[in-house]
């Protein structure tokens, strides 16, 4: 950007040109004729332009320093380099005027031999662009070399003891002020670092428009690290306006009374073009006292408790699900007991059969417990029921498949009944018998369908049963009734083939 364009843009933005009677104003010329030294820098501290008074003071030429970094173009001594850079950074980063009471500048004489020391008092002013961000820094210099005792001693003061004493007092006062400012700056920087690194959310809103003046890392993380400093909160976080939080802030500003909210839900856009996220916070809106009884702003402090809220919600769901499962389990145990009694036989047989079925339920529950009741793998459930029999007698063929807990509970009993029947009458009752269980999945109407085949062979010849026992009834009730699937029992002379198909959609509890 050329110097001429900067001056014209600045004049137009400020509305100055419209208020002057002349048809046009050459701000470049006005800048050049200012009697005090002025220097214009960009935010990287590169020199944009210097007026004639500044060039005369530093014995530089415009062409030699334009576009050159300030610290490369001019010479400063020792700690003055850091103090000058810190002052410029404060203006750039915080958008506030900063005063540097005393700065030593070294200028070479005409003979280019020994550098001369000059002492400046500098005022650094932020120049904002149309969006309100700091775009340039204006340095105004006041040459106070004549007030510095070291300079007076070097050139031999002719002003007498009183002016020299006065100069020394003024310089001492300026240096004292500067030392105090350095101390205050160190304390401010330390406090700012603590705030930025604090684990809780912290934000300072200033003025009636609630402009975000400060936001720490936790706050920025909560809002998706948006560039919000210097923006009114209604512009920085437009999504909170329709959620009622802006009204809460306005009420705090109007009444001067703090607001404390627990478990407050905010729906925030934390990623560009991403879906809004529900987050939960404990928040405090603390009014900042201004002049008299007025409120100058609001200090926002809070803690993101989203993980805790989600954990509590999950715990409630698990408790509800546990209650539901306990009731279902008791009902299943009752049905097993009744049907086992109806099957007849001596008491010893009832105890043995009933205990075996309860143990099958127990093994299924153990598998679910290992998975924190989020389900279990199909192959693991089959191994639980077939582990009493030699692994050389049976084979499992199918892809890895994780089943919901409701399906696991039902299939655990189904596989137990099939395994007991195979051990009594089918393939596992004969030395040459074998069992193969195969399964696969396919998508149908947007749902995952499980297809499984229990295939026995090599056992004693079998015939279709003349009546349905409790085992057959339990299998049918579990597959068709509880899981809403399809079941086919094929009693071949070579062995039983049981096929069923169930949908895994919606089988979550």
C-alpha positions, 0 to 999 in steps of 0.5 A: 500500500502506498503512503498516499493511499494510506493518508487518503484512506485514513482521511476518508474513514475519519470523515475529515475530508467531507468537513473541510471547505477545500475541495481536496486535502493533501494529507501527505503534505500536512503530515510532512509539515507537522512540526513534531517528528512523526513515524508511521509503522505497520504491525510488523514494525516496518516503516511506512513513512516519516515526516520531514521533522522525523527525518531531520531528527534522525538524519535519515532519508525517506528512500533509505528507510521506507519499507525497512524494519524500524530496528534495522533502520535506526539504532537504539541502545541496550535495553532500550531496544526491548522497551521500544519493542514492548511498547509497540507490541502493547499498542498493536496487541491491545489497541491502546496508546502507550507512552515511553517516557525516555528512550536513547537513540544513537545517531551518527554525525556527519563524519560517520565516526562516533555516534551521538546519543539523543534522548526521546520521549515517545507516544505510540498511537494505534491506527485502526482500519475500517473493521476496527483492528489495529493496522498501523502504529503512529510514533510521535517523538519529543526530543528531550536530549537537552534535559538529560544530565549526561548530555548537558555534561558532554556539551557543557551546560551554559544555563547555570546550575538551576536549569541544570538542576531542573533538567535533572529533576525532570529527567529523574521524574521521567525515569521514575515514572518509566520504572513504575510503568515497567513494574506495573507492566510486569505485574499486568503481564504476569496476571494476564498469563495467569488468566490466559492459562487458567483452566476455567473460562474467563472473558471481559466484556466492556462498554454498553455494546459488551465488546470482548476485551479479553478472552482466555484460552479455555474460553477460546477453546469453548467457542472454537478459537474464533477471532473475537477480540474487539468485537461486540459479543452479539457479533462474535457469538451470534448464536447466543442471541436467540438462546437468551444469554444476551438478555441475561448480560443486558440485565446484569449491565442494567441492574449491576447485579451478578448472575450465577447459572448452573448447568446452562446449555449453550449451542455453539458453532465450534467448527467452521461450517460444522454442526452446532454443538450443545455444551453445558457450563456453570457460569458467573456474570459479574458486573464491573463497577464503573464511575459512580454506580454505573457498570462499565462491563462484565467479567465472565467466569465459568467451567465447561461441565459438558462431560459431567452432564453427559456422564450423568445422563448416561448414568440415568439411561443405564439405571433405567436400562438396568431396571428394565433388564432386571424385570425382563430377567426375572420374567424369563427365570419365572418362565423357565421355572414354570415350563421346566416343571411342566415338562415333567420328570423327577425333581432331580431332573428338574433341578439339573435342567433348571440349573443348566438354563440359569447358568446359560443366562449367567454366562451371557450376562458375564459376556455382557458385563465384560463389554460394560453392557454395550453388547458382545460378539456373536462368536463369543456367545457361541463359544460360551455355550459350546465350550463344554464340548470338544472344539474339534466337534464344532466350527464357527464361520462368519465375520466379526459381528458385535451384537446389541445387548438385547439380541445377546440375551435372547440368543444366549438362551437359544444357543444353549437350548440348541447345544443341549439338544445336540448333546442329548439327541443330535450331532454332539451325542455321537463320536462321529457327529459334527456341528457347523455354525455359519452366519453373515449379514446383508443390508435390506431396506436400510437395516442390517440383517443377521442370517445364521445357520446351525447345521448338525451332521453325523449324529444319530438319525432324528425325526421331527418331534411329535410335540414342542418341548420347552426348548423348542418353544423358547427358541421360537419365542426368542427369535420370532416373538422377542426379536421379530425374526424368521425361524425355520427348523429342518429335522433332517435324518442326518441332523438338525438344521436351524436357520433364522434371520433377524434385523439388528436395527433398533435392537439396542436394549 
